[in-house]
Amino acid sequence: MRTALSVLTIVLAAAVAMPAYAQTVEDYDTAKAALDESWNQLPLSFTNVRFVTEATGFGVYTEKADAIFKDGEPVTLYAEPLGFKFAKTDDDQNSFGFNFDFKLKNPAGDVLSEKPDFLKTEMKSHSENHEFYVMLTLNLKGAPAGDYVLEYTGHDLSSAETAEISVPFTLAAP
């Protein structure tokens, strides 16, 4: 049995070895079907995780210059999920999304605060959208200055898969 990574490697190697020319809609549909097959074999993961000051679309964000936040400044993460699954709805649309748990830890790994079901985001579409992003915002007004680790666990709403996002950051002294 091949792992999702080896299948993806084979697909990528094939793409590098021979250029794909989508000169017709049928060629495009064939290439898209191959992408969908690879997608369905990928485990859930979050890529392009970064602190942002704003995001208005997939890949459309303003990255924060550093991971240092002032008291009261929102700690906002942008992330692009891969490998999430789709569920068919009664009206024949595709439902997808996540339920996130949150933990705030110190650098030693001790949990300082946590909240299961911190945020739920769900979408319905007539297409199986792969270009999807999430923004996770935490407000820590009044928290002591210091170094922290922010951890989110994303639960795929259409499967039993989970994936973790873990990023260090600093709350600056006033």
N, C-alpha and C positions, 0 to 999 in steps of 0.2 A: 504494500500500500504506500503510495507516495504521500509525502507531507505537503501541506499547502505551500510551504516555502520552496520545495523542490519543483512543484508544478509551476509556481510563479517563475522560478529560475528558468525552467524549460521554455515557458511562454516568452520571457524576456530574451533568452538566447535566440529563439527563433526569430523574434522581431529584429534583433541586431544582425542576425545572419542574412536575412533576406528582407529587403525593404517592402513595406506594405503600400500598395497603390490602391486607394479607394476611388476608382474612376467612375463607379456607378453606385447607385443607392444599394443595390444588392451586395456589392463589395463591402460597403460600409456596414450593412446589416450583418454580414458574415463576421467582420472584425468585432462588431459590438457583441455578438453572441459569444465569441471567444473571451472577450473581456468579462462578460457576465458569468461565464463558467469559472474563470479564475477568481472573480470576486466571491462567488458562493463557496469557494474552497478556502478562502482566507479566514484566519481567526480574527475575531474582533480586536481592533487595536486603535490607538489614537496617535496621529502623526501631526507634524507641524504645530506642536504645542508651544505656545509662547504667551508672555504677558503682553497685553495690548491696552491702549487707551480707548480704542473704538474699533468696531468692525461693522461693515454694512453689507457684506456678502461673502461668499466662498472665495477665499484668497484676497479679499478686499479689507485690509485692516491697517491700523497704525500701530506698529510695534513699540512697546515701551522701551526706553533706552537701557534700563537696568531692572533688577529685581528688588529694588529698594522702594518702600512705600512709606508715605507720611501718615500720621494718625488721621483716620477718617477718610483716607484715599481708598477707593474701591480696589480690591485685588482681583483683576479681571484676566481670565485665561481664555485664549482662543485655541480650539483644537479641531482637527479634521478626522472624523472616524473612518475607518476602513473595515470592510468585511461584515458590516451589520446586515441583518437579514430583513426580509419583507414578509408581511402577512397580508393576505387578501381580505378585504372588507366585504360586507354584505352588498355594497354598491359597486363591487368589482374594482376598487382602487387598491393601491399598495400603501399599507401603513408601516411606519418605521419610526424609531426614536429610542430614547434612553430614559432610565431613571438613575439618578446619581446619588450616591452616598458621599458624605464629606467627613474628613478627619483633619484636624490640625494637630501636628506633632512638633515636639522639640527635636533638635538634631540627633539626640540619642534614640529617638523612636518612640518616646513616651507620648501617649495620646492625651492631649490637653483638652480637646473638645471634639465632639462628633455628632453627626446627625444623619441617620438613615433617611432615605427618601427626601434628600435635600432639594432636589430639582427634578422635575419630569418635563421632558420635551418630546412631543410626538407630532408627526406630520402625516398627512394623506396626500397621495399623488396618483395621477393616472400613469406615471412613468416610475421605473425603479431608479430613482435619483441616486447617483453616486457622489455627486458634488454637494456635500452637506457639511455644515460646520456647527459647532456648539460654542456658546460663550457661557462661562461659569464665573459668576461674580460673588465675592465674599466681602462683607463689610466688617472690619475689626476695630471700630471706633472705641478708643479707650483701652485697647490691649497694650500690655507692656512692650516696650521696645526690645528688640532682640531678633535672633535668627529662628526661623520656623521652617517646617516642611508642610506643604499643602497637598493633601491626597484626596483624589476623587476616584470612586469606583463606579464605572458606567455599566449598567445592566441593560443589555439589548432587550427591548420590549417584545421582539418577535422571535427570540430564541432564549436559551438558558446561558448564553455566553456573557462573560464579564471581562472588562479590561480596566487597568488602573492607570491613572495619571498621577505622577508624584513629582513635585517641583519645590526646590528650596527658595526662600525669599527672606527678606529682612524688613522689619518694621523699624524705621529710624526713630531715634530719640527726638523729642520736640526741640 
